[in-house]
């Protein structure tokens, strides 16, 4: 066997290993989602900030207790990124970046836009992800280099080429963001209202990014580096044929504060609008 054959065999074995990890991750995330679904109350109306914080923490603790060990066992040697609201690069190696209740604020207010996400990151690049929406049963998956899927059906980003026809969106990454970031977000919404068809402003980021990956939305941007909110969607969008960069069009990394995911045909126009704000 020559060197080329050896490399192909090694690559095939690596993909087979990752496909097995992806299957295990999907099983774990679905189980976590079932627990979160059982905890959901459409009539929930928390009354003050203390009650909100307690409800959010209770969801996180319950789901993490169910999902953490299965994910770590699925990839021996991997580590766990503890703070789901943290940003910036991770140390080298493989890490699980998990949001036990992505859209937790929606969940505890009886709303429907929430789910569970798990992304395996290798040397600061996402290699596989699972996003599960318990209320619908939908599961989005992606393996780097092997496309993105919704319930086993391949995803494709939007084919639009005119920003004036585009449905675009952004949203707050977390409570207590710096005033400068919030002002930039407000200015970007105004700019996109003048240049796109319709602008959505909502949370969480993942719920908009799955729409971009599915071709239902055309662009999402955020002035934030919260890893857990961006990594799942970044992999899904890129594997669905979309463009993932910073708002100036530069390649996106975990060290960047700005994020843009877009259908390829409107990406340049979105960059032109957003980069003018910088």
N, C-alpha and C positions, 0 to 999 in steps of 0.2 A: 504494500500500500504506500503510495507516495504522500508527500507533505500536504498536497492539496486535498487528497482524500481524507487524510488524518484530520485536517482542520474542519472539513465538512462533517465528519463523524462527530467531532467534539462539539460543533455548533448544534447538531441535531440532538445530541445527548443533553446539552444545556437547555434547549427549548423544551425537550420532554420533561426535564426536571421542573422548569418553570411552569409548564402546563399543569403538572401535578400540584405545585404550590398554589396556582390560581384556583384549581378545583377545591383544594382544602380551604383556601381563603373564602371562596364563595359559600361553602358550607358553614363556616364560622360566622360570616357576616349575615347570612340568612337566619341563623339561629338567634343572633343578637337582634336582628330586626323583628323577629317574632316577639321577643321579650319587650322591645320598645313599643310595638303595636299594642301589646296587652296593657302597657302603662299609659296609653293614650286615652284622653278623655275629651271628647268634643265640647263638653260643657265647662272645661277648665278656664278659669278667669282669675289668675293670681292678682292679689290686691295691692301689693307694694313691692319695693325692691328686695327686701329681705326674703319674702316669699318666692320671688322669681329666682333668686340665687339658690335657695334651698332646693327648689324643684329641678333646676338645671344640674346641680351637683348630684342629686339623687339619681337622675337619669344616667349621668356619666358613670357613676360608681356601679350601678346595677349592670349596665351593659359591658363595661370594661372587665368586670369580674367574670363575665361569660366568654368574652372574645379574646382576651389578651394571651392566655396560655396556648390555646389552639393555634393562633397565628405564629407565635414564637416557635412552637413545635413543628409547624409546617415548613419552616426554614431554619434548621439548626445553625446557630452562630449569628443569627440576626439579632438586632437590638431594638428597643422600644423608645420612640420619641415621646417623652412624657407629657410635654406641654402642648396641647392641641392648638393653642393660640400663638405659639411661637413662630418666628420667621428666621430667615437666614440659612446659611449652609449648615449641613450636618457633618460630623467627622466621617472619614472614609469608612467604607464598609457598607453592609446592608442594614437598613432600618425600616421598621414598620411605622408609617405615619397614619394614624387612625383618628377618625372623628366618630366617637361612639354614638353621638346624636347630632349629626349635621343638620342645622336648622332647629336646634334645641329650643330656641326662643319661640319658634312657631309651634312646636310640639306642646309646650306647656301652656300655650294660649288656645289650645283646641283647634289649631289650624292643620293643614294637610301637607305643607311643603317641608318635609324632613326625611331623613334616611340615615343609613349607616354606611361609612366608607372605610376602606382599608387599601393602602398603597404601599407596595414594597419599593424602596428607594435604594439604588446601588450607586455609591460614589456621587450622590447628589442628583442622580437622574432617575425618574420613575421607570420601573421595568414592568410592573403589573399593577392593576387596580381593579377593585370591585366596588360598585355603588349599588346599594339595594334600597328600594323604596317599599317598605312593608305594606302600606295601604293599598298599593296597586299590584304588588307582587313583581314589579319590574326590576330586572337586574342588568346593569351595564357593566361590561368587562372589557379590559384591554390588556394585551401583552405586547411589549415593545417590538415593533417589526412585524406583528402578526394581525394588525387591524383591530378595530373596536366593534363591539357587538351590544345589541339590546335583545335579551332573551334568545341569544343564538343567531339573531339576524344582523347582518353587517350594517354598520352605520356609515353614512356619507354626509359630509358637510354640505351646506347650501351651495347651489350653483349660481347664486345671484352675482351680478357684476356692477350694480348701481347702488351706491349707498343711499340714494334717495328712496329706494324701494326696500331698505333694510329695517328689520326689527332688531334693535340693539339694546344692551342693558349693562347696568353696573349696580353696585350696592356697597353698603358699609361692611367692612371686614369683621369688626369687633367693636364692642362698647369702649368708649374712652379713647378713641383715636385722637391724634394730635390735630389741632385746629387747622394747620396748613393742609393736611391731607383731606380734611372735610371740605375746606374751601375749594381745593382743586377738584374734588368730586362734584361739588355744586357747579363749578364753572364748566366742567366737562359735560354735565347733563345739559346745560344751556347750549353748549356748542353742538352737541349731537341733536338736540331738538331742532336746531337750525339746519342740520345737514342730513339727518336720517329720517325715515318714515315715522317710526314710533320708538320711544325710549322707555324701557322698564327700569325701575329702581326697586330692588327687592333683595331679600336675603333668604337662604345662604347662596354663596357663589356657586357651589356645586349644582344647585338646581337650575341655574341659568346655563352653566357650562354643558350639562347633558343635552340641553336644547340646541346649543351650538353644534355639538358633535352629531346630533341627530338631524341637523338641517332645518329645525323648526325656528331657530333664531340664527342671526347672521354674525353678531359680534358681541363680545363681553369684554369689559376692561375693569381694572381695579387698581387703585393706588395703595397697595398693601403687599406685604410679603408673608402673610399667614400661610404656612405650608399646607396645613390640612385642608384649607379651603380651595387651594389652587392645584395641587398635584394631581388629584384624580381627574379633574376636568382637563388639565394640560395634556395628559396622556391620551384621554379619550378623544379630544379634539384633533390632536396631531395624528393619531392612528386612523381617524375618520377622514383624513385628507385636508384638515384645516391648518391654519397658520397660527403658531404660538410664539410671541415675541414680547419685548417690552413695548411701551407706548410710543417709542421713537423708532420702532422697527428693528431694533437690535436683537440678537438671539437672547432668549429668556433663560435665566439661571436662578437658583434659589437665593443668590445674593442680591437679586434685583428687588426694588420696591414697587416698580410698575409692572403691570401684566396686561397683555392683550391676547385674546383668542378670537379668531375670525375666520369666516369663509374666505378662501383664497382670493376670490374675485372682488371682494370689497376691502381687503386688508390694507392695501396702499392708501385708499381713501380714508379709512379709519385712522391710520397712522398720521396722515396729513392733518386731520382735525385735532387729534389728541396732542401731537408733538407741538402744535402751535401754542399750547397752553404752558409749555415748559419754559 
